[in-house]
Amino acid sequence: MTATTNARRAATPGAAYEPTDRTVPSRSRERARYDRETVHSILDQAYLCHLGFVRDGAPVVLPTLFTRVGERLYLHGSTGSRPLLAAGKADPGLPVCVTVTHVDGLVLARSAFHHSLNYRSVVVHGTAYQVTDEAECRTALDALVDQVVPGRSADSRPASAKELAATAVIRLDLTEVSAKVRTGGPNDDPEDLDLPFWSGVVPVAPAYGTPVPAADLAPGIAAPDYLAAL
């Protein structure tokens, strides 16, 4: 991770996020986390989120790229997309729910009922607004690129004025936030322990293949070192 990326992601010191009616889970409350270190680490290790909102009276959930800059999330979109148009209204903005999830393991119990996943997730509730300041938009777009591949924004052409006009970014403050984490093995019932079925955890982790150069890449341009860090 580059120094620039670290600066953008810098954690805000202070108390944990305050639990609310929407951020306290109805099940497995012991798995909830509200400390900034846990929340930020889950966000910073991902780049895909799911954006939920209500459109024409019906719920909609869209996958999109995101990044964290301090105590804000920035989400990528097109200037013609409906959520971006709604978020562009100065008042009241767009009420949203953003979810980020990592799957760390498949938990296989002796009974079908106790099968589960080891996971880390963050849910953010709030009102999203479209970023209209050009400098903030450029910072957010660079951070979005670096969220996917740290160091890439400095190794590519910046967005032109025309490209900026066609790209929209929405901002969501990290105020109403919670994380939820499950670790460990299966929770088999005592009466099932002697059953002849395998029980345990299958670890899950992201994997990156060898970079494939573009067909029209000029000879002599080697893959950058930051790709090896993936």
C-alpha positions as CSV (number, residue, x, y, z in Angstrom):
1,M,0.0,0.0,0.0
2,T,1.4,3.4,-0.9
3,A,1.8,6.4,1.4
4,T,-0.8,8.2,-0.5
5,T,-3.3,5.4,-0.1
6,N,-2.4,5.2,3.6
7,A,-3.2,9.0,4.0
8,R,-6.5,8.6,2.2
9,R,-7.5,5.7,4.4
10,A,-6.2,7.2,7.7
11,A,-8.3,6.1,10.6
12,T,-10.0,8.8,12.6
13,P,-9.1,8.4,16.3
14,G,-11.9,8.5,18.8
15,A,-14.7,6.4,20.3
16,A,-16.3,3.5,18.6
17,Y,-19.3,4.0,16.4
18,E,-22.5,4.4,18.5
19,P,-24.9,1.5,18.1
20,T,-28.4,2.4,16.9
21,D,-31.6,0.4,16.3
22,R,-30.5,-0.2,12.7
23,T,-27.0,-1.3,13.6
24,V,-27.7,-3.8,16.4
25,P,-28.3,-7.2,14.8
26,S,-31.4,-9.2,15.8
27,R,-29.4,-12.5,15.8
28,S,-25.9,-13.3,17.1
29,R,-25.4,-9.9,18.7
30,E,-22.2,-11.2,20.2
31,R,-20.6,-11.0,16.7
32,A,-21.3,-7.3,16.3
33,R,-18.3,-4.9,16.4
34,Y,-18.4,-1.1,16.5
35,D,-14.7,-0.2,17.0
36,R,-13.2,1.8,14.1
37,E,-10.2,-0.5,13.7
38,T,-12.4,-3.5,12.9
39,V,-14.7,-1.5,10.7
40,H,-12.0,0.2,8.7
41,S,-9.9,-2.9,8.2
42,I,-12.9,-4.7,6.7
43,L,-13.7,-1.8,4.4
44,D,-10.1,-1.3,3.3
45,Q,-9.6,-4.9,2.3
46,A,-12.5,-4.8,-0.2
47,Y,-13.4,-2.8,-3.3
48,L,-16.9,-4.2,-4.1
49,C,-19.9,-3.1,-2.1
50,H,-23.7,-3.5,-2.5
51,L,-25.7,-0.3,-2.5
52,G,-29.3,-0.6,-1.4
53,F,-32.0,2.1,-1.8
54,V,-35.7,2.4,-2.6
55,R,-36.7,3.3,-6.2
56,D,-40.3,3.9,-7.1
57,G,-41.4,2.2,-3.9
58,A,-39.4,-1.0,-4.4
59,P,-36.0,-2.0,-3.0
60,V,-33.0,-2.0,-5.3
61,V,-29.5,-3.4,-4.5
62,L,-26.6,-2.6,-6.9
63,P,-23.0,-3.8,-6.8
64,T,-20.5,-1.0,-7.3
65,L,-16.9,0.0,-6.5
66,F,-16.2,2.0,-3.3
67,T,-13.4,3.4,-1.3
68,R,-12.9,4.8,2.2
69,V,-11.3,8.2,2.7
70,G,-11.1,8.9,6.4
71,E,-14.7,8.8,7.8
72,R,-16.4,8.8,4.4
73,L,-17.2,6.3,1.8
74,Y,-17.1,7.2,-1.9
75,L,-19.1,5.1,-4.4
76,H,-18.6,5.1,-8.2
77,G,-21.4,5.5,-10.7
78,S,-22.5,7.1,-14.0
79,T,-24.0,10.5,-14.2
80,G,-27.1,8.9,-15.8
81,S,-27.8,6.3,-13.2
82,R,-30.9,6.7,-11.1
83,P,-29.3,6.5,-7.6
84,L,-26.7,9.1,-8.7
85,L,-29.5,11.4,-9.9
86,A,-31.3,11.0,-6.7
87,A,-28.2,11.6,-4.6
88,G,-27.5,14.7,-6.6
89,K,-30.4,16.5,-5.0
90,A,-29.2,18.8,-2.4
91,D,-32.1,18.0,-0.1
92,P,-32.7,15.4,1.1
93,G,-30.1,13.3,-0.8
94,L,-30.6,9.5,-1.1
95,P,-31.2,7.3,1.9
96,V,-29.0,4.2,1.4
97,C,-27.6,1.1,3.0
98,V,-24.2,0.0,1.9
99,T,-22.9,-3.6,2.7
100,V,-19.4,-5.0,2.4
101,T,-18.7,-8.7,3.0
102,H,-15.7,-11.0,3.1
103,V,-16.2,-14.8,3.1
104,D,-13.3,-16.4,5.0
105,G,-14.4,-20.0,5.3
106,L,-17.1,-22.6,4.7
107,V,-18.2,-24.0,8.0
108,L,-19.4,-27.6,7.6
109,A,-21.2,-29.1,10.6
110,R,-22.4,-32.6,11.1
111,S,-26.0,-31.4,10.8
112,A,-27.3,-29.4,7.8
113,F,-28.9,-26.9,10.3
114,H,-25.5,-25.8,11.8
115,H,-23.7,-25.2,8.5
116,S,-22.4,-21.7,8.3
117,L,-19.8,-19.3,7.0
118,N,-16.9,-17.5,8.6
119,Y,-17.2,-13.9,7.5
120,R,-16.5,-10.3,8.1
121,S,-19.1,-7.7,7.1
122,V,-19.8,-4.0,7.5
123,V,-23.2,-2.3,7.1
124,V,-23.5,1.5,6.8
125,H,-26.8,3.4,6.9
126,G,-27.1,7.0,6.0
127,T,-27.9,9.6,3.3
128,A,-25.7,9.8,0.2
129,Y,-24.9,12.9,-1.7
130,Q,-23.3,13.4,-5.1
131,V,-19.8,14.9,-5.0
132,T,-19.9,18.2,-7.0
133,D,-16.5,19.7,-6.1
134,E,-14.0,18.8,-8.8
135,A,-11.0,18.5,-6.5
136,E,-12.9,16.2,-4.1
137,C,-14.2,14.2,-7.1
138,R,-10.6,13.7,-8.4
139,T,-9.4,12.6,-5.0
140,A,-12.3,10.1,-4.7
141,L,-11.7,8.7,-8.2
142,D,-8.0,8.2,-7.5
143,A,-8.8,6.5,-4.2
144,L,-11.3,4.2,-6.0
145,V,-8.6,3.1,-8.5
146,D,-6.1,2.5,-5.6
147,Q,-8.8,0.6,-3.6
148,V,-8.8,-2.0,-6.4
149,V,-5.0,-1.9,-7.1
150,P,-3.0,0.1,-4.6
151,G,-0.6,2.4,-6.4
152,R,-2.4,2.3,-9.7
153,S,-3.7,5.9,-9.8
154,A,-0.2,7.3,-9.9
155,D,0.6,5.0,-12.8
156,S,-2.2,6.0,-15.2
157,R,-3.5,9.0,-17.0
158,P,-5.7,11.2,-14.8
159,A,-9.4,11.6,-15.9
160,S,-10.0,14.3,-18.5
161,A,-12.7,17.0,-18.0
162,K,-15.0,15.1,-20.4
163,E,-14.4,11.9,-18.4
164,L,-15.1,13.7,-15.1
165,A,-18.4,15.0,-16.6
166,A,-19.5,11.5,-17.5
167,T,-18.5,10.0,-14.1
168,A,-20.3,10.5,-10.8
169,V,-19.3,9.8,-7.3
170,I,-21.6,9.7,-4.2
171,R,-20.4,10.4,-0.7
172,L,-21.7,8.6,2.5
173,D,-20.5,9.6,5.9
174,L,-19.5,6.8,8.3
175,T,-21.9,7.6,11.1
176,E,-24.3,4.8,11.5
177,V,-22.0,1.8,11.1
178,S,-21.6,-1.7,12.4
179,A,-19.4,-4.7,11.7
180,K,-20.2,-8.4,12.2
181,V,-17.7,-11.2,12.4
182,R,-17.9,-15.0,12.7
183,T,-14.8,-17.1,13.2
184,G,-14.1,-20.6,14.5
185,G,-15.4,-24.0,13.8
186,P,-18.8,-25.6,13.6
187,N,-21.2,-25.5,16.5
188,D,-22.3,-29.1,16.5
189,D,-24.9,-30.4,19.0
190,P,-23.4,-32.7,21.6
191,E,-25.7,-35.6,20.5
192,D,-24.3,-35.3,16.9
193,L,-20.6,-35.6,17.8
194,D,-20.5,-39.3,17.2
195,L,-22.1,-39.1,13.7
196,P,-19.9,-40.4,10.9
197,F,-19.8,-37.1,9.0
198,W,-16.8,-34.9,8.4
199,S,-17.0,-31.6,10.3
200,G,-14.7,-28.6,10.0
201,V,-13.8,-25.4,8.0
202,V,-12.8,-25.0,4.4
203,P,-10.8,-21.7,4.2
204,V,-11.7,-19.3,1.5
205,A,-9.4,-16.5,0.2
206,P,-9.2,-14.3,-2.9
207,A,-6.6,-15.4,-5.5
208,Y,-5.0,-13.4,-8.3
209,G,-3.6,-14.9,-11.4
210,T,-0.6,-13.9,-13.5
211,P,-1.2,-10.4,-15.1
212,V,-2.0,-10.8,-18.8
213,P,-0.7,-7.8,-20.9
214,A,-3.1,-6.1,-23.4
215,A,-2.7,-7.3,-27.0
216,D,-1.7,-3.8,-28.1
217,L,0.8,-3.1,-25.2
218,A,4.0,-1.6,-26.5
219,P,7.0,-3.9,-26.3
220,G,9.3,-3.4,-23.3
221,I,6.6,-2.3,-20.8
222,A,6.9,-4.7,-17.9
223,A,4.2,-5.4,-15.4
224,P,4.6,-2.9,-12.5
225,D,5.9,-4.0,-9.1
226,Y,2.7,-3.2,-7.3
227,L,0.9,-6.0,-9.2
228,A,3.3,-8.4,-7.6
229,A,2.0,-7.2,-4.2
230,L,-1.5,-8.6,-5.1
